[in-house]
Amino acid sequence: MKRRWKYFLVTALLGFATKADAQGPIFAGGGPVIEAGLGYSYTDMSIPSNTRFTMNGADANITVDFTRRFGVRLDAGYARAFNVFNTGRHADVLNYMGGPVFYPIRKRRFTLYTELLLGAARETGVNSATGGGTITGFANKFAWAAGGGVQYRIVRPLSLRAGPDYFHTSFFDPNIAVKGQNNLRAVISLVYTFGEGREH
């Protein structure tokens, strides 16, 4: 009889026991994943009403990924060419842009991305004038780049990113009017990822 009362008392106490905090599920910390990239850029530059030439330089970018499919990228690049059109003068372009990045495919080792970057570009260079001679100067105008590429993980914090962009800038035409340029740019960067242990 006493044994039955002990079983009843233990069962009743367990039924009224409150849930301990340690029994709840543990949630990992959330937040954006940040990537910093530094690399080489190649630009096929189109001067208005003149032949094309190439520029070489460097590119730096920071990407903040808020989800697995969406992020925001800030991009700054500088490229330069020497002895443009055999004039003995150089040309360069400094761009500073930012915009959204989308990830249509994201795997463990590689990621495909598309980007649309808006901002400005300061271009210095030379062009042929309509009445003869050359035009030199600089134009600091609205610029944008649209393209995509692939990012491949080498080891856990490091990856390699490469892709082409349509790069729109502006410079003087032979009539000394600022006109848009249809350029092509390719960038290859070594990327370091912060917050790699989090799912994003």
N, C-alpha and C positions, 0 to 999 in steps of 0.2 A: 504493500500500500504506500509506504514512504517513497519507494522507488518511482511509482507512478506520479506522485506529486512533484518529484524532482524533474522528471521528464516534462511535465506540464509547465513548470515554472521556467525551465530553460527555453522551451519553445515559445512561450509568451514573450520573454525578454528579447529573443531574436526577432520576433515579429514587429516589435516596437522600436527596434534599433534604427537610428538615423544613418543615412548614407555618408560615409567619410569622404572628404575631399580627395584623398589619394586614390579613390576608386574611379574617379572621373577620367575621361580620355584626355590625353595630353596633346595640345595643338602646337605645331611648330610656328615660329615667328614668321610673319609675312612681311612683304615689302618689295620694292622694285629691285631688280638686278642691274648693276651698273657695269658697263664695259668701256674701256679706254683703248683706243687704237692709234698707232703711229706707223706711217709707211710711205711708200713711193707713189707718185702720181705721174701719169703721162697724158698730155693734152694735145690733141690734133686741132689747132686753132685756125679759124676761118676769118681772115680780115676782109671787111666789105670791099667788093670789087677787086680783089687781089687773090694771089695764090695762097694756098694753105702752108702752114709750117708747124713744127712740133715744139712743145715745151716740156721740160722735165722739172720735177720738184718734189715737194714733200706734202703730206696731208696728215692732219691730226683730227681725231673725232672722239666724241663721248656719246654713248648710247645709254638711255635709261629704259629698260623693258618693264612695263607695268603688268603685262600678261604674257602668256605664251605666244600670242598672235600680234601684239601691238607694243610699240615703243616710240620714243622720240630721240632724234639724233641731232647733235650739234657738230658742224663740220667747218674746219678752217684749213685752207690750202694755199700753197705758194708755188708757182711754176715760172720758169724763166727760159728764154732762148737768146742766143748770142748772134750777132751779125745778121740781123733779119733782112732778107732780100738783098744781101751783099751791100748794105748801107753802112756797115760798121757800128750800127746801133743795136741795142738790145730791146727786148720786149719781155714784160712779165705780167702776171695776173695774181692778185691776192683776193681770195674769196672767203666770205664768212656767211654761212647759211645754216638753216635748221629746219626740221620738219618731221613728219611721221614716218615710221618704218613698220612694214607689215611682213609677217612671216607665214606664207602659205604652206610651207613644209618645215617641220621642226623635228629632227631626230636626235638621237643621243650623240652621234659623232658629227653630223653636218646639219646645216640650216640653210634654206633658201629664203632670200629676203627681197623686198622691193622698197624703194624709198622715193620721197618727193621732198626736196630741200629748197627752201625759199630764203632769199637774203639779198646780198649785193656783192659786186666784184669791182675792184679797182684795177683797171687794165692800163698799162703804160706800153707804148709801142710806136710804130712808124707805119705810114702808108703813103702811096703815091698820090700827088695832087693832080687835079684835072688839067691845070695849066702848066704842068711841069713842076719839078722839084719834089720835095717830100713834106709830109705832115708828121709832126711829132707832138706828143702830149699824153694826157691820161684822161680816162673817163671812169667815174665812180657811179655806177648805175645799178638798177635792180637786176638781179641774176637768179637763175634757178637751175636745178639739176634733177633729172628723173632717170631712174634706172633700177638695177638690181644686181644680184650676185649670189655667191655661196660663201658660207663660213664653215671651215672644217676645224674640228678640235684636235690639237696635237697632243696635249696633256691636259689635266684637269683645269688649271687656270688660264692656259694659253691656247689660242686658236689663230688660224690664218683666214683672213677675209679678202676676197677679190671680186671685182665686178666693174662693168662699164656704166657710164652715165651719158645721157644727152645733156650737155652743159651750155646754157644760153647766157651770153654776156653781150656787151656793147662796146663799140669803138668807132672812130671817125672814118667816114667814107671819103672818096676823092674830092667831094664837094664840101668837106669839113662839116658834115652833118653826122650826128651820132646815130648809128644804125645797129640793129641787133645782129648777133653772130650765132651761127649754128655750129657748135663745137662738139667734139667727142672727148670724153675723159675716161681713163681707166685708173683705178686705185687698187693697190695691194697693201694690206696692213697686217701687222702683228697685233693681236688683240689680247688684253688681259681682262679677265672677268672677276669682279668683286661679288661676293655673295653667292659663290658657285654651289654651295651646299643646299641652297633653297630651291624648291620647285618653283618654276615660273612659266 
